Amino acid sequence: MPNPHAPVVAVTSDLQQVDDQQRYTVNVIPVNTLARVLGVVPLVVPPLADMLDLDALLARVDGVMVTGGLTNVSPARYGRTPSDDDGPFDRARDATTLPLIRAAIARGTPILLTCRGLQELNVALGGSLRQENPHRPEHRKHGTPASARTDDDRYRIRQDLDLVPAGRLATILGSEHARVNSLHSQLVDDLAPGLVVEATAPDGSIEAVTVADAPGYVLGVIFHPEYWAERDPTSLAILRSFGEAVSVYRAAGGAAPWAATGPGRGPAR
């Protein structure tokens, strides 16, 4: 049965050149997962930059998901000169998602950020990124395994995480350790002011963050919980925590009722 009261979640998208045409595109995996697993209505938002009325958008949605993508945030966004090795870039997406992230946080709209989304969160709040050393052996790299031939191979769960005890992510998962699917070749360099580290990899790289003093739910993870949502308890717990925050936000009429429960943590679980 269709649910006329289902929450609506905005999903970011990319601007891509396909042959001689420009297209707005998004990976089907997170969009399908939001609809199938959480039962929300995904609303794909084109990267319109200044043409997008953020206030009008956020007044109509109950959550935001900033997904991964095929490009990197331009280093120009954090005061560095871009090189060919830093790309490819999607400047239309940068110009859309960075202000969208800041606006959603300020409004208290629940926001889940995955992969490029965490990188965008760090840049949006004043941090910087760096490229992973491409010469690291495959079993130690965070980037997509060169040996992968299928999506299951690309998204395989292979990265161990140490979670901050009593942190938001540790509370969601009920554990101080997790194993996830990392596919990112960019790492957090300078952590943005106000970001709270929730999880790190054994090499010390940051894998999950929240936002201190955020009025609503904010969780950034550099991995992809949307891929294994129905087969991996860690992935499902993260998505359900976001879905719960979205439902609470909608029921409260677009308010963030847990602002006083902890820095960027949302309601205790």
C-alpha positions as CSV (number, residue, x, y, z in Angstrom):
1,M,0.0,0.0,0.0
2,P,1.3,3.5,-0.8
3,N,2.0,5.6,2.2
4,P,0.9,9.2,1.6
5,H,2.7,10.2,4.8
6,A,6.1,8.7,3.9
7,P,9.0,11.0,4.7
8,V,10.8,12.7,1.8
9,V,14.6,12.6,1.6
10,A,16.6,14.8,-0.7
11,V,19.4,12.9,-2.5
12,T,22.3,14.8,-4.1
13,S,23.3,14.2,-7.7
14,D,26.1,14.9,-10.2
15,L,26.6,16.8,-13.4
16,Q,28.2,14.5,-16.0
17,Q,29.1,14.8,-19.6
18,V,27.7,11.9,-21.6
19,D,28.9,12.0,-25.1
20,D,27.9,15.5,-26.3
21,Q,25.2,16.0,-23.6
22,Q,25.2,17.1,-20.0
23,R,23.2,15.0,-17.7
24,Y,22.2,15.1,-14.0
25,T,23.0,11.6,-12.7
26,V,23.0,9.7,-9.4
27,N,24.0,6.1,-8.5
28,V,20.9,4.0,-8.2
29,I,22.1,2.0,-5.1
30,P,21.5,4.7,-2.4
31,V,18.2,5.9,-4.1
32,N,16.8,2.4,-4.3
33,T,18.0,1.6,-0.7
34,L,16.2,4.6,0.7
35,A,13.0,3.6,-0.9
36,R,13.2,-0.2,-0.3
37,V,14.8,-0.3,3.2
38,L,13.6,2.9,4.8
39,G,10.3,3.3,3.0
40,V,11.0,7.0,2.3
41,V,10.4,8.9,-0.9
42,P,13.8,9.8,-2.5
43,L,13.9,13.2,-4.1
44,V,16.9,13.5,-6.5
45,V,18.2,17.1,-6.3
46,P,20.1,18.4,-9.4
47,P,23.3,20.3,-8.8
48,L,21.9,23.7,-9.7
49,A,24.3,25.8,-7.5
50,D,22.9,29.3,-7.1
51,M,19.7,28.5,-9.0
52,L,18.7,26.1,-6.2
53,D,16.6,27.7,-3.5
54,L,17.9,25.8,-0.4
55,D,15.3,27.2,2.0
56,A,12.5,26.1,-0.3
57,L,14.0,22.7,-0.7
58,L,14.6,22.1,3.0
59,A,11.1,23.3,3.8
60,R,9.7,20.4,1.7
61,V,11.9,17.5,2.8
62,D,12.4,15.5,6.0
63,G,16.0,14.5,5.5
64,V,19.0,14.8,3.2
65,M,21.4,12.1,2.0
66,V,24.7,13.3,0.4
67,T,26.0,10.3,-1.5
68,G,29.2,9.2,-3.0
69,G,30.1,10.0,-6.6
70,L,32.6,9.6,-9.4
71,T,34.5,12.8,-8.7
72,N,36.4,14.6,-6.0
73,V,35.9,17.9,-4.3
74,S,38.0,20.5,-6.0
75,P,41.0,21.5,-3.9
76,A,40.2,25.1,-4.8
77,R,37.3,24.7,-2.3
78,Y,39.9,24.4,0.5
79,G,42.5,26.9,-0.7
80,R,44.8,24.6,-2.7
81,T,45.6,24.6,-6.4
82,P,44.0,21.7,-8.2
83,S,46.1,19.4,-10.3
84,D,45.1,16.7,-12.8
85,D,46.0,14.1,-10.1
86,D,43.3,15.5,-7.8
87,G,40.4,15.0,-10.3
88,P,38.1,14.4,-11.9
89,F,36.0,17.3,-10.5
90,D,32.3,18.2,-10.5
91,R,32.2,21.9,-9.7
92,A,28.5,22.1,-10.1
93,R,28.1,19.5,-7.4
94,D,30.6,21.3,-5.2
95,A,28.7,24.6,-5.6
96,T,25.4,22.8,-4.6
97,T,26.3,20.4,-1.9
98,L,28.6,22.5,0.2
99,P,26.0,25.2,0.9
100,L,23.2,22.6,1.1
101,I,25.2,20.8,3.9
102,R,25.6,24.0,5.9
103,A,22.0,24.9,5.5
104,A,20.7,21.5,6.5
105,I,22.8,21.4,9.6
106,A,21.8,24.9,10.6
107,R,18.1,24.0,10.1
108,G,18.3,20.7,12.0
109,T,17.3,18.6,9.0
110,P,18.6,15.0,9.5
111,I,21.5,14.5,7.2
112,L,23.4,11.3,6.3
113,L,26.6,11.7,4.3
114,T,28.5,8.8,2.7
115,C,31.9,8.6,1.0
116,R,32.2,11.9,-1.0
117,G,29.5,13.2,1.3
118,L,31.8,13.0,4.3
119,Q,34.6,14.7,2.3
120,E,32.1,17.5,1.3
121,L,31.0,17.8,5.0
122,N,34.6,18.3,6.0
123,V,35.3,20.9,3.3
124,A,31.9,22.7,3.8
125,L,32.9,23.3,7.5
126,G,36.4,24.5,6.8
127,G,38.5,21.3,6.5
128,S,40.8,19.9,3.8
129,L,41.4,16.6,2.0
130,R,44.4,14.7,0.7
131,Q,45.0,11.9,-1.8
132,E,45.8,8.5,-0.6
133,N,49.2,7.2,-1.6
134,P,48.4,5.3,-4.8
135,H,51.4,3.0,-4.3
136,R,50.1,1.3,-1.1
137,P,49.4,-2.4,-1.5
138,E,45.8,-3.2,-2.3
139,H,45.1,-4.9,1.0
140,R,46.0,-1.7,2.8
141,K,44.4,0.9,0.5
142,H,41.2,2.6,1.2
143,G,40.4,3.2,-2.5
144,T,38.5,0.8,-4.8
145,P,40.4,-2.5,-5.1
146,A,42.1,-2.7,-8.5
147,S,41.3,-6.5,-8.6
148,A,37.5,-5.9,-8.3
149,R,35.5,-7.0,-11.2
150,T,31.9,-6.9,-9.9
151,D,30.0,-4.5,-7.6
152,D,30.1,-7.1,-4.8
153,D,33.9,-7.1,-5.1
154,R,34.1,-3.3,-5.2
155,Y,31.9,-2.9,-2.2
156,R,33.2,-5.9,-0.2
157,I,33.4,-5.4,3.5
158,R,37.2,-5.3,4.2
159,Q,38.0,-2.2,6.3
160,D,38.3,-2.5,10.1
161,L,37.3,0.5,12.2
162,D,37.9,1.5,15.8
163,L,34.9,3.5,17.1
164,V,35.1,6.2,19.7
165,P,33.8,4.7,23.0
166,A,30.3,6.1,23.9
167,G,30.3,8.1,20.6
168,R,27.3,8.4,18.4
169,L,28.3,5.7,16.0
170,A,29.4,3.3,18.7
171,T,26.0,3.9,20.3
172,I,24.2,3.2,17.1
173,L,26.1,0.0,16.5
174,G,26.4,-1.2,20.1
175,S,30.1,-1.9,19.6
176,E,33.5,-0.2,19.6
177,H,34.6,-2.1,16.5
178,A,33.2,-2.5,13.0
179,R,34.1,-3.8,9.6
180,V,32.9,-1.8,6.6
181,N,33.3,-1.2,2.8
182,S,35.6,1.7,2.1
183,L,36.1,2.8,-1.6
184,H,37.6,6.2,-1.2
185,S,40.9,7.5,-2.5
186,Q,40.7,10.8,-0.7
187,L,41.3,11.1,3.0
188,V,40.5,13.8,5.6
189,D,43.6,16.0,6.0
190,D,42.7,18.9,8.2
191,L,39.6,18.1,10.2
192,A,37.1,20.9,10.0
193,P,36.3,22.9,13.2
194,G,33.3,21.5,14.9
195,L,33.6,18.0,13.5
196,V,33.7,15.1,16.1
197,V,35.6,12.0,15.1
198,E,33.5,8.9,15.5
199,A,35.7,6.2,13.9
200,T,39.1,5.6,12.5
201,A,40.9,3.0,10.5
202,P,44.0,1.2,11.8
203,D,46.2,3.7,9.9
204,G,44.6,6.6,11.8
205,S,42.5,7.9,8.8
206,I,39.1,9.3,9.8
207,E,36.2,7.1,8.7
208,A,33.2,8.7,10.4
209,V,32.3,12.0,12.0
210,T,29.4,13.9,13.6
211,V,29.0,17.7,14.1
212,A,29.4,19.2,17.6
213,D,26.4,21.3,18.8
214,A,24.3,20.4,15.6
215,P,20.6,20.9,16.4
216,G,19.7,17.7,14.5
217,Y,21.0,14.3,13.3
218,V,24.3,14.5,11.3
219,L,26.4,11.5,10.5
220,G,29.2,11.3,8.0
221,V,30.7,8.0,7.0
222,I,33.3,7.5,4.3
223,F,32.0,4.1,3.5
224,H,28.8,2.8,1.9
225,P,26.2,1.4,4.3
226,E,23.6,1.6,1.5
227,Y,25.1,-1.3,-0.5
228,W,24.8,-4.1,2.0
229,A,21.8,-2.7,3.8
230,E,19.9,-6.0,4.1
231,R,22.8,-8.3,4.5
232,D,25.1,-6.5,7.0
233,P,23.9,-5.5,10.5
234,T,26.3,-2.6,10.7
235,S,25.0,-1.1,7.4
236,L,21.4,-1.6,8.4
237,A,21.8,-0.1,11.9
238,I,23.3,3.1,10.4
239,L,20.5,3.4,7.8
240,R,17.8,2.7,10.4
241,S,19.2,5.4,12.7
242,F,18.9,7.9,9.9
243,G,15.4,6.6,9.1
244,E,14.4,7.0,12.7
245,A,15.7,10.6,12.8
246,V,13.9,11.4,9.6
247,S,10.6,10.0,10.9
248,V,11.0,11.9,14.2
249,Y,11.8,15.2,12.3
250,R,8.7,14.7,10.1
251,A,6.5,14.0,13.1
252,A,7.8,17.1,14.9
253,G,6.7,19.2,11.9
254,G,10.3,19.9,10.7
255,A,11.8,20.5,14.2
256,A,14.8,18.8,15.8
257,P,13.5,17.7,19.2
258,W,16.8,16.3,20.5
259,A,19.0,19.4,20.2
260,A,19.8,19.2,23.9
261,T,20.7,15.5,24.1
262,G,24.4,15.8,23.0
263,P,26.7,17.4,20.4
264,G,25.5,16.3,17.0
265,R,24.4,13.0,18.4
266,G,20.6,13.0,18.1
267,P,18.4,11.0,20.5
268,A,20.1,8.3,22.5
269,R,19.6,4.7,21.4
